[in-house]
Amino acid sequence: MTESTRDNAKLIAIVAYATIIGTIIAIFMNLEHKNAFARFHIRQAFGIFVLFYITGVLVSYFDSWIISISFLVFFAVLWGYGLLNAFQNVTKPIPLVGEKFQEWFTFIK
């Protein structure tokens, strides 16, 4: 892999963690190149955001700031872990659900 290709994949991976809109943009950015590193991080970011919104609906039924803060801290850690791995050019799945994201989101090519 050339340095230009590696830098492009890293940029796509980082963009993927910039909100769900960034993930969608990263999917389109990777359509032409089909880079495995970028695809890995797109799936991780997409999974984090989908899980965030699904569990956010469930957490909203609780009227407890402790549950809400715990929820936000949990997802901030997952997001930060994934983003840090993208910056470091590492393809380590996020803890707990990262491997499942790679299995579930195979439609992201």
C-alpha positions in Angstrom: 0.0 0.0 0.0 1.4 3.4 -1.0 1.7 6.2 1.5 -1.0 8.2 -0.5 -3.4 5.2 -0.3 -2.7 4.8 3.4 -3.3 8.5 4.1 -6.5 8.4 2.1 -7.8 5.4 4.0 -6.9 7.0 7.3 -8.8 10.2 6.3 -11.8 8.1 5.4 -11.6 6.2 8.7 -11.4 9.4 10.7 -14.3 11.0 8.8 -16.4 8.0 9.6 -16.3 8.8 13.3 -17.6 12.4 12.7 -21.3 11.8 13.4 -23.6 9.5 11.4 -23.4 12.0 8.5 -19.6 11.6 8.5 -20.1 7.8 8.4 -22.4 8.1 5.3 -19.9 10.5 3.7 -17.1 8.0 4.4 -19.1 5.2 2.8 -19.3 7.2 -0.4 -15.7 8.2 -0.2 -14.7 4.5 0.0 -16.9 3.4 -2.9 -14.1 4.0 -5.4 -11.1 2.9 -3.4 -12.6 -0.1 -1.5 -9.9 0.1 1.1 -10.1 -2.6 3.8 -8.8 -0.3 6.6 -11.4 2.3 5.8 -14.2 -0.2 5.5 -13.3 -1.7 8.9 -13.6 1.7 10.6 -16.7 2.7 8.7 -18.4 -0.5 10.0 -17.2 0.3 13.6 -18.4 3.9 13.4 -21.7 2.9 11.8 -22.3 0.3 14.5 -21.5 2.8 17.3 -23.9 5.3 16.0 -26.7 2.8 15.3 -26.3 1.3 18.8 -26.2 4.8 20.3 -29.5 5.8 18.7 -31.2 2.4 19.5 -30.1 2.4 23.2 -30.8 6.1 23.4 -34.4 5.5 22.8 -34.5 2.9 25.6 -32.5 5.1 28.0 -34.9 8.0 27.4 -37.7 6.1 29.1 -35.7 6.3 32.4 -36.0 9.5 34.3 -32.6 9.2 35.9 -29.6 11.4 35.2 -27.3 8.7 36.5 -28.4 6.3 33.8 -28.2 9.0 31.1 -24.7 10.1 32.1 -23.6 6.4 32.2 -25.0 5.9 28.8 -23.2 9.0 27.4 -19.9 8.1 29.0 -20.1 4.5 27.7 -20.6 5.7 24.1 -18.0 8.4 24.4 -15.4 5.8 25.5 -16.4 3.5 22.6 -16.3 6.4 20.1 -13.0 7.6 21.4 -11.5 4.1 21.3 -12.5 3.7 17.7 -11.3 7.2 16.7 -8.0 6.7 18.4 -7.5 3.4 16.6 -8.2 5.2 13.3 -5.6 7.8 14.0 -3.1 5.2 14.9 -3.8 3.1 11.8 -4.9 0.1 13.9 -7.8 -2.3 13.0 -8.7 -3.4 16.5 -12.5 -3.8 17.1 -14.1 -1.8 19.8 -14.7 -3.7 23.0 -17.9 -5.8 23.5 -19.5 -5.4 20.1 -16.8 -4.5 17.5 -16.6 -8.1 16.2 -20.4 -8.2 15.8 -20.4 -4.9 13.8 -18.0 -6.5 11.3 -20.4 -9.4 10.9 -23.6 -7.5 10.8 -22.6 -4.6 8.5 -21.2 -6.6 5.6 -23.3 -4.6 3.2 -20.8 -1.8 3.7 -18.2 -2.6 1.1 
